[in-house]
Every structure is written in C-alpha cells, then in structure tokens.
C-alpha cells in the first residue's frame, strides 16, 4: 500500500511539473525591432602628413627628408595643444630605389624617401590652419583624414534608451491591435554603431595646390575643410510577453 502511495505521489509531482512547463511554453509574445539614429558634429580629427624627397644619392635624399620633416613638425607642433589632447607621432618611414625599364633593361632612376607623421586634433576648428602649416613647411601630402567623437558611449546610451522606448510602444500597439496587452519582457538585445557620412580626403588632396600657392605668397589662409557629420544609430530587437 505504501508503495502505491509513493508511486502516486511521484506521478503527481511529474504531472504537476509538466503542467507548469507546458504553460510556460504556450505563453504568447510579440517580437518587434526598433531603431533610433542621430547625426553628431565630430570633435576629433585624425590625419597624416607625408614628406617625400628624392635624389640619386640615398644619403642626400635622406638628409633632405630629415630637414623637411623637422621643419614641418616644428610648424605643426606650434598649433597643437597637448593639454587638450592634441598629439603628434611618427607612423611611417621608407627609403626605396626607383627603376625604369628602357629597351628591356632596368635602369636606376633615384631613391625616394618618405616620412609620415600622424596628428590627432581635438579642436577641429583649427583643422584647416594646421593642414596649411604642414603643407607650407615641408609636407608634400596629406591623407588618411577621418573624424570621430570623443565619447560615443554617451551618444549610444541615449539612442538605445530611445530605441527601447520605441520598441515598447510598438509592442503595445501590436498587442492592442490583436486584442491583447504587454505583460513583460521575454528577451531584448541592443546594438549601437556609427558611420562617417562624409569623407574629405579627395578634397584635401586637391587643396594641396592651394596650400603650395599660399606658401609661395606667405599667406596665412587656412585650407577650406568640411567636417560633415557622424551618424550614430542604435537597433533594438525585443520580445514582449502578451496576454
């Protein structure tokens, strides 16, 4: 008799557990996706100056490059404010022989020496002036210009909050249309990223002629630059329980 009672109790527990599990499985939910985006003015500029020199004598080409690089560095450093986060560092140096083919034979032309340094500028209002100073004082090329925000986390937090609110509103409206209502969150995940909407490298490269002319005339005019905007966007995928 005891064995029968124990078996019945175990069976009852199993049935009870199964019932709870089944009820959880059948709980309805609605899935929604929401996106929030905003454009921000960039406040950090990163770019590189390149100094290129050539000569048939490697030592002469290297010495020329050294002098031009030093002149450019000194001119650019005067425009930077390290206390506010501006910085400068060497990122590239190369010395390579140049050849050409004539009548099927390879002939030595000259040595090409290139030195490059990267500038991080926190005051983007000075961008045009800094670029002009570098090009007027030995730099032959500017490249790899890109803009960014110094604090994307705050922007992402704001946009995620907005996207979550939008997802909840959509879930409520969807449930209401189906004669139901939201009772809680089943799952939710969010992502945030940014995209530069303007790439100014080509314009700056074309502006090198302007800088050269300014240098000849000893002008102080800054190269025209356009920062554009950085678009940040947050996406939320959520599942809300409904009843």
Secondary structure, DSSP 8 states (H G I E B T S, - for coil): -HHHHHHHHHHHHHHHHHHHHHHHHT--EEEEEEEEEEEE---EEEEEEEEEEEESSHHHHHHHHHHHHHHHHHHHHTT--GGGT-EEEEEEEEEEEEEEEETTEEEEEEEEEEEEEEEEES-GGGHHHHHHHHHHTT--EEEEEEEE-S-HHHHHHHHHHHHHHHHHHHHHHHHHHTT--EEEEEEEEEEEEEEE----HHHHHHTHHHHHHHHHTT-----------EEEEEEEEEEEEE-
